């Protein structure tokens, strides 16, 4: 298994603390949520504004907390989306089915944390990623079509 990449030692410590706290239910949802929320120092410091440890759920209103920056909001949105598919910025938006365009990949991944965001996705979807990873690193490019076509340096291989 590949080692998880961390932004810094504080990120790794945060992740390990959350793993210890939730060792009885350390599933892909918890792993990806706490990994991603741990990427940014603002979201780490304000974890109680983003996650309700008593009710065991995300706090959508944390997206609008005073500590949020453009970057920490991207971190929060990705973490919330990986937790439960959230694409709303408030309970009101949810009630009105108003999907935020801020959850689009081009909005979230356009950030210095993109490499670490990918790590969070890999934690959330290991069954889809782990089988593909060895293929991806062994050839320069993969095109996804009806069936997988792998393009190597010498042409198309089927």
C-alpha positions as CSV (number, residue, x, y, z in Angstrom):
1,X,0.0,0.0,0.0
2,X,1.2,3.5,-0.9
3,X,2.1,5.9,1.9
4,X,-0.2,8.8,2.5
5,X,1.3,12.2,1.7
6,X,0.9,14.9,4.2
7,X,1.3,18.7,3.8
8,X,3.3,18.9,7.1
9,X,3.8,17.3,10.4
10,X,0.8,19.1,11.9
11,X,-1.4,17.6,9.2
12,X,-0.1,14.1,9.9
13,X,-0.6,14.6,13.7
14,X,-4.1,15.8,13.2
15,X,-5.0,12.8,11.0
16,X,-3.5,10.4,13.5
17,X,-5.4,12.1,16.4
18,X,-8.7,11.8,14.5
19,X,-7.9,8.1,13.7
20,X,-7.3,7.4,17.4
21,X,-10.5,9.2,18.3
22,X,-12.6,7.3,15.8
23,X,-10.7,4.0,15.8
24,X,-14.0,2.1,16.2
25,X,-15.4,3.6,13.0
26,X,-12.3,4.6,11.0
27,X,-13.9,4.0,7.6
28,X,-13.3,5.7,4.2
29,X,-15.7,8.6,5.1
30,X,-13.8,9.5,8.3
31,X,-10.4,9.0,6.7
32,X,-11.1,11.3,3.8
33,X,-13.0,13.9,5.8
34,X,-10.3,14.3,8.5
35,X,-7.5,14.0,6.0
36,X,-8.8,16.8,3.9
37,X,-9.9,19.0,6.8
38,X,-6.4,18.5,8.2
39,X,-4.7,19.9,5.1
40,X,-5.2,23.5,6.0
41,X,-4.1,25.0,9.3
42,X,-7.3,27.1,9.5
43,X,-9.6,24.1,9.1
44,X,-7.5,22.1,11.6
45,X,-7.7,24.9,14.2
46,X,-11.5,25.3,13.7
47,X,-12.5,21.6,13.4
48,X,-15.2,22.1,16.0
49,X,-16.9,24.7,13.7
50,X,-16.8,22.2,10.8
51,X,-17.6,18.8,12.5
52,X,-20.1,18.1,15.3
53,X,-18.4,15.5,17.4
54,X,-21.6,14.9,19.5
55,X,-24.0,14.5,16.6
56,X,-21.3,13.0,14.5
57,X,-21.8,15.1,11.3
58,X,-20.6,18.0,9.3
59,X,-21.6,21.6,10.1
60,X,-22.6,23.2,6.8
61,X,-22.7,26.6,8.5
62,X,-18.9,26.3,9.0
63,X,-18.5,27.2,5.4
64,X,-19.4,30.8,6.4
65,X,-17.5,31.0,9.6
66,X,-15.2,34.0,10.0
67,X,-12.0,32.1,9.8
68,X,-12.7,30.8,6.3
69,X,-10.4,32.0,3.4
70,X,-10.8,31.2,-0.2
71,X,-8.4,28.3,0.2
72,X,-9.8,26.9,3.4
73,X,-13.3,27.1,1.9
74,X,-12.1,24.8,-1.0
75,X,-10.7,22.4,1.6
76,X,-14.0,22.4,3.5
77,X,-16.1,21.9,0.4
78,X,-14.1,19.0,-0.8
79,X,-14.1,17.4,2.7
80,X,-17.9,17.9,3.0
81,X,-18.4,16.4,-0.5
82,X,-16.3,13.4,0.3
83,X,-18.2,12.9,3.5
84,X,-21.7,12.7,2.0
85,X,-21.9,14.1,-1.4
86,X,-22.7,17.6,-0.2
87,X,-22.9,20.3,-2.9
88,X,-24.8,22.9,-0.9
89,X,-23.4,25.9,0.9
90,X,-26.2,26.2,3.5
91,X,-29.2,24.4,4.8
92,X,-31.3,27.0,2.9
93,X,-29.6,26.1,-0.3
94,X,-30.3,22.4,0.4
95,X,-34.0,23.2,1.1
96,X,-34.2,25.1,-2.2
97,X,-32.0,22.6,-4.1
98,X,-29.6,25.3,-5.0
99,X,-26.3,23.6,-5.9
100,X,-23.2,25.7,-5.5
101,X,-20.9,25.9,-8.5
102,X,-18.1,26.2,-5.9
103,X,-18.1,22.4,-5.6
104,X,-17.0,21.9,-9.3
105,X,-13.6,20.3,-9.7
106,X,-12.2,23.3,-11.6
107,X,-13.0,25.5,-8.6
108,X,-11.8,23.2,-5.9
109,X,-8.6,21.8,-7.4
110,X,-7.4,25.2,-8.7
111,X,-5.3,25.6,-5.5
112,X,-1.9,24.8,-4.0
113,X,-3.4,21.8,-2.2
114,X,-4.4,19.9,-5.4
115,X,-1.9,17.1,-4.8
116,X,-3.3,16.6,-1.3
117,X,-6.9,16.8,-2.4
118,X,-6.1,13.9,-4.7
119,X,-4.9,12.0,-1.6
120,X,-8.2,12.6,0.0
121,X,-10.1,11.3,-3.0
122,X,-7.9,8.2,-3.0
123,X,-8.7,7.6,0.7
124,X,-12.5,7.9,0.0
125,X,-12.6,5.7,-3.1
126,X,-9.8,3.1,-2.6
127,X,-11.7,0.4,-4.5
128,X,-11.8,2.5,-7.6
129,X,-8.3,4.0,-7.3
130,X,-6.1,1.2,-6.0
131,X,-6.7,-1.1,-9.0
132,X,-5.9,1.7,-11.4
133,X,-2.9,3.2,-9.7
134,X,-0.3,0.6,-10.9
135,X,-1.5,1.0,-14.5
136,X,-1.3,4.8,-14.3
137,X,2.2,4.9,-13.0
138,X,3.5,2.3,-15.5
139,X,2.5,4.2,-18.7
140,X,2.5,7.8,-19.7
141,X,-1.2,8.2,-20.5
142,X,-4.6,6.5,-20.1
143,X,-7.6,7.4,-22.2
144,X,-11.0,6.4,-20.7
145,X,-13.4,5.3,-23.4
146,X,-16.0,2.5,-23.7
147,X,-13.1,0.2,-22.6
148,X,-9.7,1.3,-21.3
149,X,-7.2,2.0,-24.0
150,X,-3.7,2.4,-22.8
151,X,-1.4,4.5,-24.9
152,X,2.2,3.8,-24.4
153,X,5.2,5.5,-25.9
154,X,5.3,3.1,-28.8
155,X,1.6,3.4,-29.8
156,X,-1.7,1.9,-28.8
157,X,-1.7,-1.3,-26.8
158,X,-4.9,-3.2,-26.2
